[in-house]
């Protein structure tokens, strides 16, 4: 279907020009899909849409001046599309006109805007992050998700970062640190934000995604150097341009839509990944005054005068939160915990078995004691019967006969007692 739409657009000069200006394959796929829908609904070809706008520009002050804009607003008045789909269609039509140098009037369809419904679950889980990653078609997409989740940087800050901001730590689990000065943070170091800085880290999993993105960019013809922007637009081959802050929000909308199919069902923004990060640090028991500099927050109250941490100290605290931040680490912890539980269960089973054995032995000893006491009673009875004293050879012989009789009886029952043996 994508190929069919591309062939259709390439058959018109305006469509061809637009396609050549759309950089990201994902954006191209989404925009052409919605633009196709619009052309079908209003029964116009791409060239006819441009002709409407040109005619309007040639007839300023007449009813034809805004006919291209009126056509789009009339479409929205009749359609039953969901708000998110309306916004995507509006953006695609605006993009088409803009790249044909015939931009629509800025207030056109102003009622169709980003009215993001509150997500049912604004704090993503590790599984949600994995779904967002899988929804990305490019290595850059995946890297953005995990970079923000790992560093907790705000979008405005991420857009200003360069490759040289990544400083090696020598730690295999947390390969990089970033020390970001106040002018690239919220508030730009002015007023209450004076002196603010963010010291944060990139864990191994996020680092691997970032390296894969760098290799992808190289294959696409972008030679990223230390001074290059960290995240770039895939626009014209070889031309390195920063990804704008606004693009990150649209980017996460697309990922959420691809991952769950409906933004009203589940939708995450870059800021929600900061919620994920803070939750991971809290689960690890990290003190709030330690979390603040890692997230680029100002330490509150009187604590700001006493709270000062260096990179090494913060790295130690950051690493304790990895089991809640990296999917592979969580699985490893689960496996180790299960192994420990299995070992403890085995020990409990062995103790229960040994306890049963001891009970059995105690019962056996009790039985033997009872039997011994019975034999002694019989012996006492015999001794009493013969007068209580064994004096003569005849008495001894009689007693020996009695004991021999007892031995034979026990041997028949296979219950010979230790005290009966010679």
CORJO-V705446 format. One record per residue. RES is the residue in one letter. PHI is phi as a letter, one per 40 degrees, with the letter a starting at -180 (999 if undefined). PSI is psi as a letter, one per 20 degrees, with the letter a starting at -180 (* if undefined). D_FIRST is the distance of its C-alpha to the first C-alpha in Angstrom with 2 decimals. Layout:
# CORJO-V705446
res->(RES	RES)
phi->(PHI	PHI)
psi->(PSI	PSI)
d_first->(D_FIRST	D_FIRST)
This chain:
# CORJO-V705446
res->(X	X	X	X	X	X	X	X	X	X	X	X	X	X	X	X	X	X	X	X	X	X	X	X	X	X	X	X	X	X	X	X	X	X	X	X	X	X	X	X	X	X	X	X	X	X	X	X	X	X	X	X	X	X	X	X	X	X	X	X	X	X	X	X	X	X	X	X	X	X	X	X	X	X	X	X	X	X	X	X	X	X	X	X	X	X	X	X	X	X	X	X	X	X	X	X	X	X	X	X	X	X	X	X	X	X	X	X	X	X	X	X	X	X	X	X	X	X	X	X	X	X	X	X	X	X	X	X	X	X	X	X	X	X	X	X	X	X	X	X	X	X	X	X	X	X	X	X	X	X	X	X	X	X	X	X	X	X	X	X	X	X	X	X	X	X	X	X	X	X	X	X	X	X	X	X	X	X	X	X	X	X	X	X	X	X	X	X	X	X	X	X	X	X	X	X	X	X	X	X	X	X	X	X	X	X	X	X	X	X	X	X	X	X	X	X	X	X	X	X	X	X	X	X	X	X	X	X	X	X	X	X	X	X	X	X	X	X	X	X	X	X	X	X	X	X	X	X	X	X	X	X	X	X	X	X	X	X	X	X	X	X	X	X	X	X	X	X	X	X	X	X	X	X	X	X	X	X	X	X	X	X	X	X	X	X	X	X	X	X	X	X	X	X	X	X	X	X	X	X	X	X	X	X	X	X	X	X	X	X	X	X	X	X	X	X	X	X	X	X	X	X	X	X	X	X	X	X	X	X	X	X	X	X	X	X	X	X	X	X	X	X	X	X	X	X	X	X	X	X	X	X	X	X	X	X	X	X	X	X	X	X	X	X	X	X	X	X	X	X	X	X	X	X	X	X	X	X	X	X	X	X	X	X	X	X	X	X	X	X	X	X	X	X	X	X	X	X	X	X	X	X	X	X	X	X	X	X	X	X	X	X	X	X	X	X	X	X	X	X	X	X)
phi->(999	c	c	c	c	c	c	c	c	c	c	b	c	c	c	c	c	c	d	c	c	c	c	c	d	c	c	d	c	c	c	c	c	c	c	d	d	c	c	c	c	c	f	b	c	d	c	c	c	c	c	c	c	c	c	c	c	c	b	c	g	b	c	c	d	b	c	c	c	c	c	c	c	c	c	c	c	b	c	b	c	c	d	c	c	d	c	c	c	d	c	c	c	d	c	d	c	c	c	b	f	b	d	c	d	d	c	c	f	c	c	c	a	c	c	c	c	c	c	c	a	c	c	c	c	c	c	c	c	c	c	c	c	c	c	c	c	b	c	c	d	c	c	c	d	c	c	c	c	c	c	g	c	c	d	c	c	d	c	b	c	b	c	c	c	c	b	c	b	g	c	c	c	b	c	b	b	b	b	b	c	c	c	b	b	d	g	f	g	b	g	c	c	c	g	c	a	b	b	b	a	b	c	d	c	c	c	c	c	c	c	c	c	c	c	c	c	c	c	c	g	b	c	c	b	d	c	c	d	c	b	b	c	c	b	c	d	g	c	c	b	c	c	c	d	c	c	c	c	c	c	c	c	c	c	c	c	c	c	b	g	a	c	c	c	a	a	b	b	d	c	c	c	c	c	d	c	c	c	c	c	c	c	c	g	c	c	d	c	c	c	d	c	c	c	g	c	c	c	c	g	c	c	c	c	b	c	a	b	c	c	c	c	c	c	c	c	d	c	c	c	d	d	b	b	b	d	c	c	c	c	c	c	c	c	c	c	c	c	c	c	c	c	c	c	c	c	c	c	c	c	c	c	c	c	c	c	c	c	c	c	c	c	c	c	c	c	c	c	c	c	c	c	c	c	c	c	c	c	c	c	c	d	c	c	c	h	g	b	b	b	b	c	c	c	c	c	c	c	c	c	c	c	c	c	c	d	c	c	c	c	c	c	f	b	c	c	d	c	c	c	c)
psi->(g	g	h	g	g	g	h	g	h	i	i	q	g	h	g	g	g	g	h	h	i	o	g	p	h	g	g	g	g	g	g	h	g	h	h	g	g	g	g	g	g	i	l	q	r	g	h	h	g	h	h	g	g	g	h	g	h	i	l	p	i	r	i	i	g	k	h	g	g	h	g	g	h	h	g	h	h	h	q	k	q	q	g	h	h	g	g	g	g	g	h	g	g	g	g	g	g	g	i	j	k	l	q	q	p	h	j	p	l	h	i	o	r	n	m	o	q	p	q	h	n	i	o	q	r	h	h	g	h	h	h	g	g	h	i	p	i	q	h	g	g	h	h	g	g	h	g	g	h	h	h	k	q	q	g	h	g	g	i	i	q	r	h	i	i	o	p	q	i	j	o	h	h	n	h	q	q	p	o	p	r	h	i	j	r	p	i	k	j	q	c	i	j	p	i	q	q	p	o	a	q	o	r	g	g	h	g	h	h	h	h	h	g	g	h	g	h	g	h	i	j	o	n	p	r	h	i	q	q	g	p	r	p	n	d	p	p	i	o	o	p	q	p	q	g	h	h	h	g	h	g	h	g	g	g	g	g	h	g	i	i	o	h	i	g	p	p	q	r	h	h	h	h	h	g	g	g	g	g	g	g	h	h	i	k	p	p	h	h	h	h	g	h	h	i	k	q	p	p	q	b	i	h	h	i	i	o	p	q	r	g	g	g	h	g	g	g	g	h	h	i	h	h	j	h	p	g	h	g	g	h	g	g	g	g	g	g	h	g	g	h	g	g	h	h	g	g	g	g	g	h	h	g	h	g	g	g	g	g	g	h	g	h	g	h	g	g	h	g	g	g	g	h	g	g	h	g	g	g	h	g	g	g	h	h	j	j	i	p	o	h	r	h	g	g	g	g	g	g	h	h	g	h	h	g	g	g	h	g	h	h	h	i	l	l	p	q	h	i	i	q	*)
d_first->(0.00	3.82	5.42	5.02	6.35	8.68	9.93	10.58	12.47	14.26	15.64	17.75	20.46	20.08	16.34	17.20	20.08	18.23	15.58	18.63	20.35	17.84	19.22	17.72	14.28	14.21	15.35	12.91	9.92	11.91	13.38	10.55	9.04	12.63	13.50	10.95	12.67	15.97	15.67	14.80	17.73	20.25	19.25	19.46	17.77	17.92	21.09	22.61	22.27	24.14	26.62	27.44	28.32	30.37	32.20	33.02	34.45	36.54	37.91	39.08	41.27	39.82	37.41	34.70	35.01	32.51	30.35	27.10	28.12	29.27	25.95	24.21	27.11	27.12	23.51	24.52	27.63	25.76	22.81	23.29	20.78	22.29	24.11	21.88	18.72	20.89	21.90	18.46	17.60	21.05	20.69	17.48	19.28	22.46	20.83	19.46	22.99	24.80	23.22	23.99	27.57	27.64	27.64	27.94	31.23	31.33	32.44	29.64	28.36	30.73	30.74	27.15	27.96	27.71	29.55	28.96	30.23	32.67	31.16	32.83	33.59	33.95	35.42	32.82	33.90	33.37	30.75	28.91	29.05	27.67	24.68	24.16	24.46	21.92	19.42	19.76	17.57	20.41	24.03	25.09	23.45	25.40	28.52	28.59	28.57	31.42	33.34	33.81	34.57	37.10	38.81	38.49	38.20	37.21	34.15	36.52	38.31	35.33	34.15	37.61	38.00	38.31	38.26	42.04	42.36	41.70	45.15	45.69	47.77	48.65	47.47	44.93	43.59	43.34	42.95	42.82	44.52	43.93	46.74	45.40	47.92	48.16	46.75	43.25	43.60	43.60	46.50	46.80	50.27	51.80	54.22	53.79	51.22	53.83	54.14	50.97	49.04	46.44	47.01	44.07	42.56	39.51	39.57	38.63	35.19	34.11	35.73	33.70	30.42	31.80	32.75	29.30	27.88	30.60	29.71	26.01	27.21	29.48	26.76	24.86	28.11	29.79	33.38	34.35	38.13	40.47	40.62	36.83	34.99	33.94	30.38	28.72	25.70	23.38	23.66	25.29	26.12	29.66	30.30	31.23	30.85	31.53	28.93	30.32	31.57	29.31	26.23	27.30	27.21	23.66	22.75	24.32	22.65	19.20	20.58	22.15	19.09	17.10	20.23	21.23	18.50	21.13	23.39	26.08	26.33	26.77	26.55	28.44	29.55	31.17	34.52	34.00	34.10	37.61	38.53	37.34	39.49	42.57	42.37	42.30	45.37	47.19	46.52	48.14	51.16	50.91	53.26	51.70	53.64	51.90	48.41	48.92	49.12	46.17	44.00	45.55	47.58	51.08	53.63	55.15	58.80	61.76	59.75	58.29	61.74	61.92	58.37	57.66	55.65	54.96	51.81	53.37	54.34	50.96	49.22	51.36	50.39	46.69	46.73	48.17	45.00	42.62	42.64	40.94	38.53	37.07	35.39	36.96	40.35	40.13	39.42	42.35	44.61	43.68	44.50	47.78	48.70	48.06	50.15	52.93	52.81	52.98	56.01	57.70	57.11	58.62	61.63	62.11	62.00	64.58	66.81	66.62	67.60	70.48	71.61	71.72	73.74	76.19	76.65	77.35	79.92	81.55	81.88	83.42	85.90	86.82	87.46	89.63	91.52	92.26	93.49	95.66	97.15	98.04	99.77	101.74	102.83	104.18	105.92	107.52	108.62	110.22	111.99	113.26	114.44	116.56	118.10	115.58	117.19	116.87	120.26	121.42	120.14	119.84	117.60	115.41	115.22	114.34	111.59	110.18	110.12	108.20	105.63	105.28	104.69	101.93	100.32	100.20	98.71	95.94	95.25	94.79	92.21	90.69	91.18	93.61	93.83	94.20	97.55	98.87	98.23	100.98)
